[in-house]
Amino acid sequence: MTTSLLNWMIVASIIGFISVGGGAFGAHGLANLLTEEQLNTFNLGTRYAQTHVVALLAIAFALQHWTNRALVGAAFFFTFGIVIFTGTLWGLAITGMGWLGAITPIGGLSLIIGWVLTGVAAVRQKQHISDSPVPQKDVSG
């Protein structure tokens, strides 16, 4: 295993731990304290964190096989996006501070950029494979 794989797995495991714990806190600790709208906002942040932590794990494993700056960039943008998107939605839901909602799109944009960079990395890898010479079979029996 490479250091890059292990580092991104650690990041993903921390985010996964926080998102599952946060989701449980929302379901059990906040259910009677927040309005339905606030709880929906909190749960939206949780869902996005849990979805994108899986993408982050996939990137970690892809980095074990591909050396690709776009893929590393995607991992950073996913991490930043999860923290900002989920963090501001959780903060908005719990505190009601509306100004946090103005920051949330920065996290969403970071997640989108992460997906774009993941696609760019895949296209580059596909081109790399296509450019490699195809080994010829020896048919001279």
C-alpha positions in Angstrom: 0.0 0.0 0.0 1.2 3.5 -0.8 1.4 6.4 1.7 -1.0 8.3 -0.5 -3.6 5.5 -0.2 -3.1 5.3 3.5 -3.4 9.0 4.1 -6.6 9.3 2.1 -8.0 6.3 3.8 -7.3 8.0 7.2 -9.0 11.2 6.0 -12.0 9.2 4.7 -12.3 7.2 7.9 -12.3 10.3 10.0 -15.0 11.9 7.8 -16.9 8.7 7.8 -16.8 8.4 11.6 -17.9 12.1 12.0 -20.7 11.7 9.4 -22.2 8.5 10.9 -21.9 10.0 14.4 -23.4 13.2 13.3 -26.2 11.4 11.5 -27.0 9.4 14.7 -26.9 12.6 16.7 -29.3 14.2 14.3 -31.7 11.3 14.4 -31.6 10.7 18.1 -30.4 13.9 19.8 -31.8 16.6 17.6 -35.1 15.0 16.5 -37.1 16.6 19.2 -35.2 19.9 19.3 -35.2 21.0 15.7 -38.0 21.8 13.3 -38.7 19.5 10.4 -37.0 21.9 8.1 -33.9 22.2 10.3 -33.7 18.4 10.6 -34.0 18.1 6.8 -31.1 20.5 6.4 -29.0 18.6 9.0 -29.8 15.3 7.2 -28.9 16.7 3.8 -25.4 17.6 5.1 -25.1 14.1 6.5 -26.1 12.4 3.3 -23.6 14.5 1.2 -20.8 13.7 3.6 -21.6 9.9 3.6 -21.9 9.8 -0.2 -18.7 11.7 -0.9 -16.6 9.8 1.7 -17.3 6.7 -0.5 -16.0 8.7 -3.5 -12.9 9.7 -1.5 -12.2 6.0 -0.6 -12.5 5.1 -4.3 -10.0 7.8 -5.2 -7.7 6.6 -2.5 -7.6 3.1 -4.1 -7.3 4.5 -7.6 -4.3 6.5 -6.5 -2.6 3.2 -5.7 -2.6 2.4 -9.4 -2.6 5.8 -11.1 -0.3 8.7 -10.8 -2.6 11.5 -11.7 -2.6 15.1 -10.4 -6.3 15.5 -11.3 -7.1 12.6 -9.0 -5.2 14.1 -6.1 -6.9 17.4 -6.8 -10.3 15.6 -6.7 -9.5 14.1 -3.3 -8.6 17.6 -1.9 -11.8 19.1 -3.4 -14.0 16.3 -2.1 -12.4 16.7 1.4 -12.8 20.5 1.4 -16.3 20.3 0.0 -17.5 17.7 2.5 -16.2 19.8 5.4 -17.6 23.1 4.1 -20.9 21.8 2.7 -21.8 19.5 5.6 -20.3 21.7 8.3 -22.3 24.8 7.2 -25.5 22.8 6.9 -25.1 21.3 10.3 -24.3 24.7 11.7 -27.2 26.3 10.0 -29.6 23.6 11.2 -28.4 23.7 14.8 -27.8 27.4 15.3 -30.2 29.0 12.8 -27.4 31.4 11.7 -28.6 32.2 8.2 -25.2 33.6 7.0 -23.9 30.0 7.0 -26.2 29.3 4.1 -24.2 31.8 2.1 -21.0 29.7 2.6 -22.6 26.3 1.8 -22.4 26.7 -2.0 -18.6 27.0 -1.8 -18.7 23.5 -0.4 -21.1 22.3 -3.1 -18.9 23.9 -5.8 -15.9 22.1 -4.4 -17.8 18.8 -4.5 -18.7 19.5 -8.2 -15.1 20.3 -9.0 -14.1 17.0 -7.3 -16.4 15.1 -9.7 -15.1 17.0 -12.7 -11.5 16.2 -11.7 -12.4 12.6 -11.1 -13.7 12.5 -14.7 -10.6 14.2 -16.1 -8.4 11.7 -14.3 -10.4 8.8 -15.8 -10.2 10.3 -19.3 -6.4 10.8 -18.9 -5.9 7.3 -17.7 -8.0 6.0 -20.6 -5.9 8.0 -23.1 -2.7 6.7 -21.4 -4.0 3.1 -21.8 -5.0 3.8 -25.5 -1.5 5.2 -26.2 0.3 2.2 -24.9 1.3 -0.3 -27.5 -0.8 -3.4 -27.6 1.4 -6.5 -27.1 1.2 -8.8 -30.2 0.5 -12.5 -29.8 3.2 -14.8 -31.1 1.5 -17.0 -33.6 4.6 -18.6 -35.0 3.9 -21.8 -33.4 
